[in-house]
Amino acid sequence: MIKEYLKLSRSFNAGLTAIAPVLGALSSGEYSLEHLLLFFLVGFFGHCYGFALNDIIDYRIDRLADELTDRPLISGTISIRNAWIFTAAMLVLSLSVAVAIAFMYSAFAPLILLVLSALSITIYNLISKKMPAMDVFVALGVLLLILYGAFTVSGTLSKLAGVVAALGTLQVLFMQFIAGGLKDAEHDYKGNARTLAITLGVRVQDNTLFIPLRFKALAYILQGIFLFFLFYPFYAFDAFGGAYGHMVLLAVLSAVMV
């Protein structure tokens, strides 16, 4: 049964969400592994909350996809009622750890950012299939998580923290708009969901995925902006000056990504 709850919360891909407040804390000068672990738990439990809620809200549409039959709510291994209890518990755990962190740093104002992040993710889950481009609320949620970590540690936003926040936000936008849009294209199209991918013309007909040019253009624009912020520190920050080996490595990895 534990495995089913791990599947419900998508714990296997919790990395980016869980690491978001950690990146914010690191970019503001926090290097204590114990403290960073607590920031990680805030993000991890928040991730579990968001994805479990997503499965509950999208249950009607997800039932139409053959490849999603192994999901706990679709297969019936977890009831809707128990899924709600689990979702609420994850939110409470995330906020509880955050309150403990707030006492450690005597920084309570950043808790507002965390609450706004949870609210943003909730809004996304409620309206993501009803209007296009609502994935911006996921990106906003991750952005707020990064800012929460940064402001909790230092009370200010450094240039490096700003770049980290931009990179994290852009990465989530790409994952949601492009990767997620293509992954969910078939059942979103069948369920008449109004996602950005469907609105831009992505279709799955006769088991063939059709990707229009405007959707491809969006993917390359997002990647281009991401690459700008990725290389920006080498130009703007003295600490990165002369790190040509790192630039070459990033260039190679970027070429592979594109």
C-alpha positions, -999 to 999 in steps of 0.1 A, spaced: 0 0 0 29 24 7 40 19 -29 5 30 -41 7 62 -21 42 69 -35 27 65 -70 -2 88 -61 22 115 -49 47 110 -79 75 108 -53 97 93 -81 99 127 -98 99 150 -67 134 162 -74 128 196 -89 100 206 -65 117 193 -34 150 209 -44 134 243 -51 136 257 -15 170 241 -11 183 260 -42 169 293 -27 186 286 6 219 276 -10 220 307 -32 216 328 -1 245 312 17 231 283 37 254 253 36 243 233 67 232 199 55 208 196 84 191 229 75 190 221 38 174 187 46 146 206 63 141 228 33 141 197 11 113 182 33 92 213 28 95 210 -9 90 172 -9 58 172 11 46 201 -10 53 181 -41 33 152 -27 4 175 -19 3 190 -54 4 157 -73 -20 139 -51 -45 167 -55 -39 167 -93 -49 130 -95 -80 137 -75 -91 166 -96 -82 150 -130 -97 116 -121 -125 120 -147 -102 128 -176 -75 104 -165 -99 75 -167 -100 79 -205 -63 71 -210 -53 35 -213 -18 42 -202 -29 56 -168 -48 25 -157 -21 17 -131 -26 49 -112 -40 43 -77 -72 62 -81 -79 47 -116 -71 11 -105 -90 16 -73 -62 6 -49 -67 40 -32 -102 54 -26 -110 91 -33 -116 96 4 -82 82 15 -66 102 -13 -81 134 2 -68 125 37 -33 118 23 -33 151 4 -43 171 34 -17 154 55 11 162 30 1 199 31 1 199 69 35 183 71 50 208 46 37 237 66 47 222 99 83 217 88 83 253 75 71 266 108 100 248 125 124 264 101 108 298 107 116 295 144 152 284 136 158 315 115 134 339 133 120 345 98 82 342 97 73 365 69 86 340 42 59 316 53 36 339 33 55 329 2 51 292 10 13 296 15 11 315 -18 30 286 -35 5 261 -21 -24 283 -32 -9 286 -67 -5 249 -71 -41 244 -59 -54 269 -84 -36 251 -111 -51 218 -102 -86 233 -102 -85 250 -136 -56 235 -155 -79 215 -179 -104 244 -183 -82 271 -197 -50 271 -217 -16 280 -203 -26 275 -167 7 258 -162 20 292 -153 6 286 -118 29 255 -114 59 277 -124 48 304 -100 45 278 -73 81 266 -78 93 303 -81 77 311 -48 93 280 -32 128 292 -44 121 327 -31 108 312 2 142 294 7 162 325 -2 143 350 19 142 326 49 180 324 50 190 360 42 159 382 42 170 396 8 172 383 -28 208 382 -42 216 383 -79 225 346 -78 192 337 -61 174 357 -88 191 337 -116 184 305 -98 147 315 -95 145 323 -132 161 290 -142 138 270 -120 107 288 -133 117 284 -169 125 247 -164 91 241 -149 74 260 -177 91 238 -203 83 206 -184 46 216 -181 40 233 -214 60 211 -236 69 177 -220 37 175 -200 16 188 -229 29 161 -252 26 134 -226 -10 141 -218 -20 151 -254 -41 119 -261 -64 119 -231 -65 157 -229 -78 157 -265 -103 129 -258 -115 147 -226 -119 181 -244 -93 196 -220 -83 232 -229 -46 229 -223 -20 251 -241 -8 221 -261 -43 213 -273 -51 250 -280 -19 253 -301 -30 223 -322 -12 192 -307 -33 162 -316 -31 124 -313 -52 107 -340 -48 71 -352 -20 67 -327 0 94 -344 12 125 -326 9 157 -346 30 187 -333 24 220 -351 51 245 -359 38 271 -334 41 245 -305 77 237 -316 84 275 -317 72 278 -281 96 250 -271 126 266 -287 117 301 -273 116 287 -237 149 269 -242 165 300 -256 155 321 -226 167 293 -203 201 292 -220 204 330 -216 200 328 -178 222 297 -177 252 315 -192 244 349 -177 264 344 -144 296 339 -165 291 374 -178 276 392 -148 293 377 -117 330 380 -110 331 347 -92 323 329 -125 348 349 -146 374 327 -164 355 295 -159 358 286 -195 359 248 -189 324 251 -172 312 272 -202 323 246 -227 306 218 -206 274 238 -204 275 246 -241 278 208 -249 250 199 -226 229 227 -239 234 215 -275 223 181 -264 192 195 -247 181 215 -277 
